[in-house]
Amino acid sequence: MLQPHFGGTSRRMIEQARRFSAPWRIIELEEAFRIEDAASAPLAYVYFSDDTERRAITGYMSREEAQRIAANIAALPDLRAALREKDEAA
């Protein structure tokens, strides 16, 4: 079986856990919500359209749906912390 080979720097990057500092925030753009970490690194984009015909063609969500999804993504660090506290208490 072939194993992928990574150079020194690439391998170190893979072995290190990625950290995205909390709090995460939502930035509203013209047709998307961008979720950023505390260092302003973009983590995700959730696209929307107010035009119903465009939504039907592109599969974009309405603004309200996209905002709800973006809010759920931005809440992930808090959820993770709550789950960690629950596990430590058990």
N, C-alpha and C positions, 0 to 999 in steps of 0.2 A: 504494500500500500504506500502511495506517495504521501509524504508529509510536506506541508508548506514550509518554505525556508524564509526566515525574516532576518534582515540585517540587524546589527546591534541596536541602533536607535529605534527602529520599528518594533523590535521585540520588547524593548524596555517600555515603550508606550503602551503596548498591548497588556503587559503585565501590571502596569499601574492602574489602579482604579480611577475612573473619571470622577471628578467632583465638580458639581455645579452648586455654587454657594447660594444659600437661601437668604433672603426671600426671593421667590420668583415673582415677576410682575408681568402684566399684560400691557402691551403698547398697541394702540389702535392705529392702523395704517389706512390708506384709502379703501382697499378691498381685502384686508386681512388683519388678523390679530397676531402679533409677534409675542411669544413668551420668552422673556430674558431672565438670566440669573442676576445675582446682585452685582456682578462685574460687567453687566450689559452684554454678555455673550448670548447670541440668539440660540434658543433651544428648539423652538418649533414655530411653525406658521400655520394658522388656521384661516383658510380663505373663505370669503363669502361674496355674495352678489345680491343687490337689491332688485335686479332685473329678473323676473320669473322665467322669461324665455332663455336667458343666458344660463340660469341655474339648471334648467331642463337639459341644456346641451352639455354643459361642463360638469354637472354633478356638484357644483358648489352648494353650500348651505346658505340659509338666510342669515342675516346679520345676528339675529337673536340666537339661532342654533350655534353659530360659530362662537359667539361670546360665551355661551354656556360650556362648550367644549374647552375653550381657552381657559376659563375659570377653573375647570376640573383639572386641567394639566398644571396650572399654576399652584394648585393646592396640594400637589403630590408630595413636596417636602414635609408639609405639616402632617399629612396622612402617614408618611413613613415614620416620622418621629413618634406619632401616637401609637403606631403598631409596635415600634421598638420598646416604648415604655410599657405597653401591655405585656409583651413577652418577658421583660425583665421583672415585672411584678408577679408573674406566674411561677 
